[in-house]
Amino acid sequence: MKKKSYFPQTKVKNPEPIKKDENWVIWAAWADRITFEEIKEKSGKNESEVIKIMRKNLKPGSFRLWRKRVHNTSIKHRKKFKLERKKLREKIKKTDIY
């Protein structure tokens, strides 16, 4: 029997799969903070290939939900993400001045 630890154990609901597996691409595509550029660097799949993988492996309703999220979120593209962050910083600076 395993001895209990005094430190709390954090269990991740969806742990990160192996990077070479197609499941990693699906996991990374669902993750908001992983851009398509990072997915290309780590797995070699570009955005259109990721979309094809998602379409093949997800149910139609889940795929539509994912596409809607990705299309509306600027986080999945590095350039858009940086632009949004810049706009947000400028907005914060304007409110701090007054």
Phi and psi restraints in degrees (range 20) as a CNS / XPLOR table:
assign (resid 1 and name C) (resid 2 and name N)
       (resid 2 and name CA) (resid 2 and name C) 1.0 -79.6 20.0 2
assign (resid 2 and name N) (resid 2 and name CA)
       (resid 2 and name C) (resid 3 and name N) 1.0 138.3 20.0 2
assign (resid 2 and name C) (resid 3 and name N)
       (resid 3 and name CA) (resid 3 and name C) 1.0 -76.3 20.0 2
assign (resid 3 and name N) (resid 3 and name CA)
       (resid 3 and name C) (resid 4 and name N) 1.0 136.5 20.0 2
assign (resid 3 and name C) (resid 4 and name N)
       (resid 4 and name CA) (resid 4 and name C) 1.0 -74.9 20.0 2
assign (resid 4 and name N) (resid 4 and name CA)
       (resid 4 and name C) (resid 5 and name N) 1.0 142.5 20.0 2
assign (resid 4 and name C) (resid 5 and name N)
       (resid 5 and name CA) (resid 5 and name C) 1.0 -93.4 20.0 2
assign (resid 5 and name N) (resid 5 and name CA)
       (resid 5 and name C) (resid 6 and name N) 1.0 152.0 20.0 2
assign (resid 5 and name C) (resid 6 and name N)
       (resid 6 and name CA) (resid 6 and name C) 1.0 -79.8 20.0 2
assign (resid 6 and name N) (resid 6 and name CA)
       (resid 6 and name C) (resid 7 and name N) 1.0 -17.8 20.0 2
assign (resid 6 and name C) (resid 7 and name N)
       (resid 7 and name CA) (resid 7 and name C) 1.0 -87.0 20.0 2
assign (resid 7 and name N) (resid 7 and name CA)
       (resid 7 and name C) (resid 8 and name N) 1.0 138.3 20.0 2
assign (resid 7 and name C) (resid 8 and name N)
       (resid 8 and name CA) (resid 8 and name C) 1.0 -68.6 20.0 2
assign (resid 8 and name N) (resid 8 and name CA)
       (resid 8 and name C) (resid 9 and name N) 1.0 141.6 20.0 2
assign (resid 8 and name C) (resid 9 and name N)
       (resid 9 and name CA) (resid 9 and name C) 1.0 -97.2 20.0 2
assign (resid 9 and name N) (resid 9 and name CA)
       (resid 9 and name C) (resid 10 and name N) 1.0 123.6 20.0 2
assign (resid 9 and name C) (resid 10 and name N)
       (resid 10 and name CA) (resid 10 and name C) 1.0 -94.5 20.0 2
assign (resid 10 and name N) (resid 10 and name CA)
       (resid 10 and name C) (resid 11 and name N) 1.0 122.1 20.0 2
assign (resid 10 and name C) (resid 11 and name N)
       (resid 11 and name CA) (resid 11 and name C) 1.0 -107.1 20.0 2
assign (resid 11 and name N) (resid 11 and name CA)
       (resid 11 and name C) (resid 12 and name N) 1.0 128.6 20.0 2
assign (resid 11 and name C) (resid 12 and name N)
       (resid 12 and name CA) (resid 12 and name C) 1.0 -84.9 20.0 2
assign (resid 12 and name N) (resid 12 and name CA)
       (resid 12 and name C) (resid 13 and name N) 1.0 133.7 20.0 2
assign (resid 12 and name C) (resid 13 and name N)
       (resid 13 and name CA) (resid 13 and name C) 1.0 -65.6 20.0 2
assign (resid 13 and name N) (resid 13 and name CA)
       (resid 13 and name C) (resid 14 and name N) 1.0 -45.3 20.0 2
assign (resid 13 and name C) (resid 14 and name N)
       (resid 14 and name CA) (resid 14 and name C) 1.0 -123.8 20.0 2
assign (resid 14 and name N) (resid 14 and name CA)
       (resid 14 and name C) (resid 15 and name N) 1.0 87.3 20.0 2
assign (resid 14 and name C) (resid 15 and name N)
       (resid 15 and name CA) (resid 15 and name C) 1.0 -66.7 20.0 2
assign (resid 15 and name N) (resid 15 and name CA)
       (resid 15 and name C) (resid 16 and name N) 1.0 157.2 20.0 2
assign (resid 15 and name C) (resid 16 and name N)
       (resid 16 and name CA) (resid 16 and name C) 1.0 -70.2 20.0 2
assign (resid 16 and name N) (resid 16 and name CA)
       (resid 16 and name C) (resid 17 and name N) 1.0 123.9 20.0 2
assign (resid 16 and name C) (resid 17 and name N)
       (resid 17 and name CA) (resid 17 and name C) 1.0 -74.6 20.0 2
assign (resid 17 and name N) (resid 17 and name CA)
       (resid 17 and name C) (resid 18 and name N) 1.0 176.6 20.0 2
assign (resid 17 and name C) (resid 18 and name N)
       (resid 18 and name CA) (resid 18 and name C) 1.0 -64.8 20.0 2
assign (resid 18 and name N) (resid 18 and name CA)
       (resid 18 and name C) (resid 19 and name N) 1.0 136.8 20.0 2
assign (resid 18 and name C) (resid 19 and name N)
       (resid 19 and name CA) (resid 19 and name C) 1.0 -65.2 20.0 2
assign (resid 19 and name N) (resid 19 and name CA)
       (resid 19 and name C) (resid 20 and name N) 1.0 -29.0 20.0 2
assign (resid 19 and name C) (resid 20 and name N)
       (resid 20 and name CA) (resid 20 and name C) 1.0 -80.6 20.0 2
assign (resid 20 and name N) (resid 20 and name CA)
       (resid 20 and name C) (resid 21 and name N) 1.0 -10.1 20.0 2
assign (resid 20 and name C) (resid 21 and name N)
       (resid 21 and name CA) (resid 21 and name C) 1.0 -84.7 20.0 2
assign (resid 21 and name N) (resid 21 and name CA)
       (resid 21 and name C) (resid 22 and name N) 1.0 151.0 20.0 2
assign (resid 21 and name C) (resid 22 and name N)
       (resid 22 and name CA) (resid 22 and name C) 1.0 -65.3 20.0 2
assign (resid 22 and name N) (resid 22 and name CA)
       (resid 22 and name C) (resid 23 and name N) 1.0 -26.9 20.0 2
assign (resid 22 and name C) (resid 23 and name N)
       (resid 23 and name CA) (resid 23 and name C) 1.0 -63.5 20.0 2
assign (resid 23 and name N) (resid 23 and name CA)
       (resid 23 and name C) (resid 24 and name N) 1.0 -29.0 20.0 2
assign (resid 23 and name C) (resid 24 and name N)
       (resid 24 and name CA) (resid 24 and name C) 1.0 -65.9 20.0 2
assign (resid 24 and name N) (resid 24 and name CA)
       (resid 24 and name C) (resid 25 and name N) 1.0 -39.2 20.0 2
assign (resid 24 and name C) (resid 25 and name N)
       (resid 25 and name CA) (resid 25 and name C) 1.0 -62.8 20.0 2
assign (resid 25 and name N) (resid 25 and name CA)
       (resid 25 and name C) (resid 26 and name N) 1.0 -43.3 20.0 2
assign (resid 25 and name C) (resid 26 and name N)
       (resid 26 and name CA) (resid 26 and name C) 1.0 -64.0 20.0 2
assign (resid 26 and name N) (resid 26 and name CA)
       (resid 26 and name C) (resid 27 and name N) 1.0 -44.2 20.0 2
assign (resid 26 and name C) (resid 27 and name N)
       (resid 27 and name CA) (resid 27 and name C) 1.0 -62.1 20.0 2
assign (resid 27 and name N) (resid 27 and name CA)
       (resid 27 and name C) (resid 28 and name N) 1.0 -43.9 20.0 2
assign (resid 27 and name C) (resid 28 and name N)
       (resid 28 and name CA) (resid 28 and name C) 1.0 -68.9 20.0 2
assign (resid 28 and name N) (resid 28 and name CA)
       (resid 28 and name C) (resid 29 and name N) 1.0 -34.9 20.0 2
assign (resid 28 and name C) (resid 29 and name N)
       (resid 29 and name CA) (resid 29 and name C) 1.0 -66.9 20.0 2
assign (resid 29 and name N) (resid 29 and name CA)
       (resid 29 and name C) (resid 30 and name N) 1.0 -34.4 20.0 2
assign (resid 29 and name C) (resid 30 and name N)
       (resid 30 and name CA) (resid 30 and name C) 1.0 -74.4 20.0 2
assign (resid 30 and name N) (resid 30 and name CA)
       (resid 30 and name C) (resid 31 and name N) 1.0 -29.1 20.0 2
assign (resid 30 and name C) (resid 31 and name N)
       (resid 31 and name CA) (resid 31 and name C) 1.0 -69.8 20.0 2
assign (resid 31 and name N) (resid 31 and name CA)
       (resid 31 and name C) (resid 32 and name N) 1.0 130.8 20.0 2
assign (resid 31 and name C) (resid 32 and name N)
       (resid 32 and name CA) (resid 32 and name C) 1.0 -71.7 20.0 2
assign (resid 32 and name N) (resid 32 and name CA)
       (resid 32 and name C) (resid 33 and name N) 1.0 -32.8 20.0 2
assign (resid 32 and name C) (resid 33 and name N)
       (resid 33 and name CA) (resid 33 and name C) 1.0 -89.4 20.0 2
assign (resid 33 and name N) (resid 33 and name CA)
       (resid 33 and name C) (resid 34 and name N) 1.0 2.0 20.0 2
assign (resid 33 and name C) (resid 34 and name N)
       (resid 34 and name CA) (resid 34 and name C) 1.0 -104.4 20.0 2
assign (resid 34 and name N) (resid 34 and name CA)
       (resid 34 and name C) (resid 35 and name N) 1.0 117.9 20.0 2
assign (resid 34 and name C) (resid 35 and name N)
       (resid 35 and name CA) (resid 35 and name C) 1.0 -82.7 20.0 2
assign (resid 35 and name N) (resid 35 and name CA)
       (resid 35 and name C) (resid 36 and name N) 1.0 164.5 20.0 2
assign (resid 35 and name C) (resid 36 and name N)
       (resid 36 and name CA) (resid 36 and name C) 1.0 -63.8 20.0 2
assign (resid 36 and name N) (resid 36 and name CA)
       (resid 36 and name C) (resid 37 and name N) 1.0 -30.5 20.0 2
assign (resid 36 and name C) (resid 37 and name N)
       (resid 37 and name CA) (resid 37 and name C) 1.0 -64.9 20.0 2
assign (resid 37 and name N) (resid 37 and name CA)
       (resid 37 and name C) (resid 38 and name N) 1.0 -40.7 20.0 2
assign (resid 37 and name C) (resid 38 and name N)
       (resid 38 and name CA) (resid 38 and name C) 1.0 -66.8 20.0 2
assign (resid 38 and name N) (resid 38 and name CA)
       (resid 38 and name C) (resid 39 and name N) 1.0 -39.1 20.0 2
assign (resid 38 and name C) (resid 39 and name N)
       (resid 39 and name CA) (resid 39 and name C) 1.0 -62.0 20.0 2
assign (resid 39 and name N) (resid 39 and name CA)
       (resid 39 and name C) (resid 40 and name N) 1.0 -40.9 20.0 2
assign (resid 39 and name C) (resid 40 and name N)
       (resid 40 and name CA) (resid 40 and name C) 1.0 -64.4 20.0 2
assign (resid 40 and name N) (resid 40 and name CA)
       (resid 40 and name C) (resid 41 and name N) 1.0 -41.8 20.0 2
assign (resid 40 and name C) (resid 41 and name N)
       (resid 41 and name CA) (resid 41 and name C) 1.0 -63.5 20.0 2
assign (resid 41 and name N) (resid 41 and name CA)
       (resid 41 and name C) (resid 42 and name N) 1.0 -41.2 20.0 2
assign (resid 41 and name C) (resid 42 and name N)
       (resid 42 and name CA) (resid 42 and name C) 1.0 -87.3 20.0 2
assign (resid 42 and name N) (resid 42 and name CA)
       (resid 42 and name C) (resid 43 and name N) 1.0 -32.5 20.0 2
assign (resid 42 and name C) (resid 43 and name N)
       (resid 43 and name CA) (resid 43 and name C) 1.0 -116.4 20.0 2
assign (resid 43 and name N) (resid 43 and name CA)
       (resid 43 and name C) (resid 44 and name N) 1.0 -15.6 20.0 2
assign (resid 43 and name C) (resid 44 and name N)
       (resid 44 and name CA) (resid 44 and name C) 1.0 83.8 20.0 2
assign (resid 44 and name N) (resid 44 and name CA)
       (resid 44 and name C) (resid 45 and name N) 1.0 5.8 20.0 2
assign (resid 44 and name C) (resid 45 and name N)
       (resid 45 and name CA) (resid 45 and name C) 1.0 -98.3 20.0 2
assign (resid 45 and name N) (resid 45 and name CA)
       (resid 45 and name C) (resid 46 and name N) 1.0 128.4 20.0 2
assign (resid 45 and name C) (resid 46 and name N)
       (resid 46 and name CA) (resid 46 and name C) 1.0 -85.1 20.0 2
assign (resid 46 and name N) (resid 46 and name CA)
       (resid 46 and name C) (resid 47 and name N) 1.0 -178.6 20.0 2
assign (resid 46 and name C) (resid 47 and name N)
       (resid 47 and name CA) (resid 47 and name C) 1.0 -61.1 20.0 2
assign (resid 47 and name N) (resid 47 and name CA)
       (resid 47 and name C) (resid 48 and name N) 1.0 -43.1 20.0 2
assign (resid 47 and name C) (resid 48 and name N)
       (resid 48 and name CA) (resid 48 and name C) 1.0 -66.5 20.0 2
assign (resid 48 and name N) (resid 48 and name CA)
       (resid 48 and name C) (resid 49 and name N) 1.0 -35.0 20.0 2
assign (resid 48 and name C) (resid 49 and name N)
       (resid 49 and name CA) (resid 49 and name C) 1.0 -68.4 20.0 2
assign (resid 49 and name N) (resid 49 and name CA)
       (resid 49 and name C) (resid 50 and name N) 1.0 -38.1 20.0 2
assign (resid 49 and name C) (resid 50 and name N)
       (resid 50 and name CA) (resid 50 and name C) 1.0 -64.0 20.0 2
assign (resid 50 and name N) (resid 50 and name CA)
       (resid 50 and name C) (resid 51 and name N) 1.0 -41.6 20.0 2
assign (resid 50 and name C) (resid 51 and name N)
       (resid 51 and name CA) (resid 51 and name C) 1.0 -62.3 20.0 2
assign (resid 51 and name N) (resid 51 and name CA)
       (resid 51 and name C) (resid 52 and name N) 1.0 -41.6 20.0 2
assign (resid 51 and name C) (resid 52 and name N)
       (resid 52 and name CA) (resid 52 and name C) 1.0 -63.7 20.0 2
assign (resid 52 and name N) (resid 52 and name CA)
       (resid 52 and name C) (resid 53 and name N) 1.0 -41.6 20.0 2
assign (resid 52 and name C) (resid 53 and name N)
       (resid 53 and name CA) (resid 53 and name C) 1.0 -62.9 20.0 2
assign (resid 53 and name N) (resid 53 and name CA)
       (resid 53 and name C) (resid 54 and name N) 1.0 -44.0 20.0 2
assign (resid 53 and name C) (resid 54 and name N)
       (resid 54 and name CA) (resid 54 and name C) 1.0 -65.0 20.0 2
assign (resid 54 and name N) (resid 54 and name CA)
       (resid 54 and name C) (resid 55 and name N) 1.0 -41.7 20.0 2
assign (resid 54 and name C) (resid 55 and name N)
       (resid 55 and name CA) (resid 55 and name C) 1.0 -62.8 20.0 2
assign (resid 55 and name N) (resid 55 and name CA)
       (resid 55 and name C) (resid 56 and name N) 1.0 -38.4 20.0 2
assign (resid 55 and name C) (resid 56 and name N)
       (resid 56 and name CA) (resid 56 and name C) 1.0 -71.8 20.0 2
assign (resid 56 and name N) (resid 56 and name CA)
       (resid 56 and name C) (resid 57 and name N) 1.0 -36.3 20.0 2
assign (resid 56 and name C) (resid 57 and name N)
       (resid 57 and name CA) (resid 57 and name C) 1.0 -99.5 20.0 2
assign (resid 57 and name N) (resid 57 and name CA)
       (resid 57 and name C) (resid 58 and name N) 1.0 -17.1 20.0 2
assign (resid 57 and name C) (resid 58 and name N)
       (resid 58 and name CA) (resid 58 and name C) 1.0 -99.2 20.0 2
assign (resid 58 and name N) (resid 58 and name CA)
       (resid 58 and name C) (resid 59 and name N) 1.0 157.0 20.0 2
assign (resid 58 and name C) (resid 59 and name N)
       (resid 59 and name CA) (resid 59 and name C) 1.0 -68.7 20.0 2
assign (resid 59 and name N) (resid 59 and name CA)
       (resid 59 and name C) (resid 60 and name N) 1.0 154.4 20.0 2
assign (resid 59 and name C) (resid 60 and name N)
       (resid 60 and name CA) (resid 60 and name C) 1.0 -54.4 20.0 2
assign (resid 60 and name N) (resid 60 and name CA)
       (resid 60 and name C) (resid 61 and name N) 1.0 -42.4 20.0 2
assign (resid 60 and name C) (resid 61 and name N)
       (resid 61 and name CA) (resid 61 and name C) 1.0 -66.7 20.0 2
assign (resid 61 and name N) (resid 61 and name CA)
       (resid 61 and name C) (resid 62 and name N) 1.0 -39.6 20.0 2
assign (resid 61 and name C) (resid 62 and name N)
       (resid 62 and name CA) (resid 62 and name C) 1.0 -66.3 20.0 2
assign (resid 62 and name N) (resid 62 and name CA)
       (resid 62 and name C) (resid 63 and name N) 1.0 -39.3 20.0 2
assign (resid 62 and name C) (resid 63 and name N)
       (resid 63 and name CA) (resid 63 and name C) 1.0 -63.5 20.0 2
assign (resid 63 and name N) (resid 63 and name CA)
       (resid 63 and name C) (resid 64 and name N) 1.0 -44.6 20.0 2
assign (resid 63 and name C) (resid 64 and name N)
       (resid 64 and name CA) (resid 64 and name C) 1.0 -61.9 20.0 2
assign (resid 64 and name N) (resid 64 and name CA)
       (resid 64 and name C) (resid 65 and name N) 1.0 -41.5 20.0 2
assign (resid 64 and name C) (resid 65 and name N)
       (resid 65 and name CA) (resid 65 and name C) 1.0 -62.0 20.0 2
assign (resid 65 and name N) (resid 65 and name CA)
       (resid 65 and name C) (resid 66 and name N) 1.0 -44.2 20.0 2
assign (resid 65 and name C) (resid 66 and name N)
       (resid 66 and name CA) (resid 66 and name C) 1.0 -63.4 20.0 2
assign (resid 66 and name N) (resid 66 and name CA)
       (resid 66 and name C) (resid 67 and name N) 1.0 -44.6 20.0 2
assign (resid 66 and name C) (resid 67 and name N)
       (resid 67 and name CA) (resid 67 and name C) 1.0 -62.6 20.0 2
assign (resid 67 and name N) (resid 67 and name CA)
       (resid 67 and name C) (resid 68 and name N) 1.0 -39.4 20.0 2
assign (resid 67 and name C) (resid 68 and name N)
       (resid 68 and name CA) (resid 68 and name C) 1.0 -63.6 20.0 2
assign (resid 68 and name N) (resid 68 and name CA)
       (resid 68 and name C) (resid 69 and name N) 1.0 -43.3 20.0 2
assign (resid 68 and name C) (resid 69 and name N)
       (resid 69 and name CA) (resid 69 and name C) 1.0 -63.4 20.0 2
assign (resid 69 and name N) (resid 69 and name CA)
       (resid 69 and name C) (resid 70 and name N) 1.0 -46.1 20.0 2
assign (resid 69 and name C) (resid 70 and name N)
       (resid 70 and name CA) (resid 70 and name C) 1.0 -68.1 20.0 2
assign (resid 70 and name N) (resid 70 and name CA)
       (resid 70 and name C) (resid 71 and name N) 1.0 -39.0 20.0 2
assign (resid 70 and name C) (resid 71 and name N)
       (resid 71 and name CA) (resid 71 and name C) 1.0 -66.7 20.0 2
assign (resid 71 and name N) (resid 71 and name CA)
       (resid 71 and name C) (resid 72 and name N) 1.0 -39.4 20.0 2
assign (resid 71 and name C) (resid 72 and name N)
       (resid 72 and name CA) (resid 72 and name C) 1.0 -81.0 20.0 2
assign (resid 72 and name N) (resid 72 and name CA)
       (resid 72 and name C) (resid 73 and name N) 1.0 -21.1 20.0 2
assign (resid 72 and name C) (resid 73 and name N)
       (resid 73 and name CA) (resid 73 and name C) 1.0 -93.7 20.0 2
assign (resid 73 and name N) (resid 73 and name CA)
       (resid 73 and name C) (resid 74 and name N) 1.0 133.6 20.0 2
assign (resid 73 and name C) (resid 74 and name N)
       (resid 74 and name CA) (resid 74 and name C) 1.0 -87.0 20.0 2
assign (resid 74 and name N) (resid 74 and name CA)
       (resid 74 and name C) (resid 75 and name N) 1.0 -3.6 20.0 2
assign (resid 74 and name C) (resid 75 and name N)
       (resid 75 and name CA) (resid 75 and name C) 1.0 -72.7 20.0 2
assign (resid 75 and name N) (resid 75 and name CA)
       (resid 75 and name C) (resid 76 and name N) 1.0 -28.0 20.0 2
assign (resid 75 and name C) (resid 76 and name N)
       (resid 76 and name CA) (resid 76 and name C) 1.0 -72.5 20.0 2
assign (resid 76 and name N) (resid 76 and name CA)
       (resid 76 and name C) (resid 77 and name N) 1.0 -13.5 20.0 2
assign (resid 76 and name C) (resid 77 and name N)
       (resid 77 and name CA) (resid 77 and name C) 1.0 -118.2 20.0 2
assign (resid 77 and name N) (resid 77 and name CA)
       (resid 77 and name C) (resid 78 and name N) 1.0 127.4 20.0 2
assign (resid 77 and name C) (resid 78 and name N)
       (resid 78 and name CA) (resid 78 and name C) 1.0 -59.6 20.0 2
assign (resid 78 and name N) (resid 78 and name CA)
       (resid 78 and name C) (resid 79 and name N) 1.0 -44.2 20.0 2
assign (resid 78 and name C) (resid 79 and name N)
       (resid 79 and name CA) (resid 79 and name C) 1.0 -64.2 20.0 2
assign (resid 79 and name N) (resid 79 and name CA)
       (resid 79 and name C) (resid 80 and name N) 1.0 -45.7 20.0 2
assign (resid 79 and name C) (resid 80 and name N)
       (resid 80 and name CA) (resid 80 and name C) 1.0 -63.4 20.0 2
assign (resid 80 and name N) (resid 80 and name CA)
       (resid 80 and name C) (resid 81 and name N) 1.0 -38.7 20.0 2
assign (resid 80 and name C) (resid 81 and name N)
       (resid 81 and name CA) (resid 81 and name C) 1.0 -62.6 20.0 2
assign (resid 81 and name N) (resid 81 and name CA)
       (resid 81 and name C) (resid 82 and name N) 1.0 -45.6 20.0 2
assign (resid 81 and name C) (resid 82 and name N)
       (resid 82 and name CA) (resid 82 and name C) 1.0 -64.7 20.0 2
assign (resid 82 and name N) (resid 82 and name CA)
       (resid 82 and name C) (resid 83 and name N) 1.0 -39.4 20.0 2
assign (resid 82 and name C) (resid 83 and name N)
       (resid 83 and name CA) (resid 83 and name C) 1.0 -64.0 20.0 2
assign (resid 83 and name N) (resid 83 and name CA)
       (resid 83 and name C) (resid 84 and name N) 1.0 -43.6 20.0 2
assign (resid 83 and name C) (resid 84 and name N)
       (resid 84 and name CA) (resid 84 and name C) 1.0 -63.7 20.0 2
assign (resid 84 and name N) (resid 84 and name CA)
       (resid 84 and name C) (resid 85 and name N) 1.0 -40.7 20.0 2
assign (resid 84 and name C) (resid 85 and name N)
       (resid 85 and name CA) (resid 85 and name C) 1.0 -63.2 20.0 2
assign (resid 85 and name N) (resid 85 and name CA)
       (resid 85 and name C) (resid 86 and name N) 1.0 -40.2 20.0 2
assign (resid 85 and name C) (resid 86 and name N)
       (resid 86 and name CA) (resid 86 and name C) 1.0 -63.8 20.0 2
assign (resid 86 and name N) (resid 86 and name CA)
       (resid 86 and name C) (resid 87 and name N) 1.0 -44.9 20.0 2
assign (resid 86 and name C) (resid 87 and name N)
       (resid 87 and name CA) (resid 87 and name C) 1.0 -61.0 20.0 2
assign (resid 87 and name N) (resid 87 and name CA)
       (resid 87 and name C) (resid 88 and name N) 1.0 -41.2 20.0 2
assign (resid 87 and name C) (resid 88 and name N)
       (resid 88 and name CA) (resid 88 and name C) 1.0 -64.5 20.0 2
assign (resid 88 and name N) (resid 88 and name CA)
       (resid 88 and name C) (resid 89 and name N) 1.0 -43.3 20.0 2
assign (resid 88 and name C) (resid 89 and name N)
       (resid 89 and name CA) (resid 89 and name C) 1.0 -61.6 20.0 2
assign (resid 89 and name N) (resid 89 and name CA)
       (resid 89 and name C) (resid 90 and name N) 1.0 -42.6 20.0 2
assign (resid 89 and name C) (resid 90 and name N)
       (resid 90 and name CA) (resid 90 and name C) 1.0 -62.9 20.0 2
assign (resid 90 and name N) (resid 90 and name CA)
       (resid 90 and name C) (resid 91 and name N) 1.0 -39.9 20.0 2
assign (resid 90 and name C) (resid 91 and name N)
       (resid 91 and name CA) (resid 91 and name C) 1.0 -64.5 20.0 2
assign (resid 91 and name N) (resid 91 and name CA)
       (resid 91 and name C) (resid 92 and name N) 1.0 -40.9 20.0 2
assign (resid 91 and name C) (resid 92 and name N)
       (resid 92 and name CA) (resid 92 and name C) 1.0 -65.9 20.0 2
assign (resid 92 and name N) (resid 92 and name CA)
       (resid 92 and name C) (resid 93 and name N) 1.0 -42.0 20.0 2
assign (resid 92 and name C) (resid 93 and name N)
       (resid 93 and name CA) (resid 93 and name C) 1.0 -61.0 20.0 2
assign (resid 93 and name N) (resid 93 and name CA)
       (resid 93 and name C) (resid 94 and name N) 1.0 -42.0 20.0 2
assign (resid 93 and name C) (resid 94 and name N)
       (resid 94 and name CA) (resid 94 and name C) 1.0 -62.4 20.0 2
assign (resid 94 and name N) (resid 94 and name CA)
       (resid 94 and name C) (resid 95 and name N) 1.0 -39.8 20.0 2
assign (resid 94 and name C) (resid 95 and name N)
       (resid 95 and name CA) (resid 95 and name C) 1.0 -74.0 20.0 2
assign (resid 95 and name N) (resid 95 and name CA)
       (resid 95 and name C) (resid 96 and name N) 1.0 -28.6 20.0 2
assign (resid 95 and name C) (resid 96 and name N)
       (resid 96 and name CA) (resid 96 and name C) 1.0 -72.9 20.0 2
assign (resid 96 and name N) (resid 96 and name CA)
       (resid 96 and name C) (resid 97 and name N) 1.0 -29.1 20.0 2
assign (resid 96 and name C) (resid 97 and name N)
       (resid 97 and name CA) (resid 97 and name C) 1.0 -68.3 20.0 2
assign (resid 97 and name N) (resid 97 and name CA)
       (resid 97 and name C) (resid 98 and name N) 1.0 -38.7 20.0 2
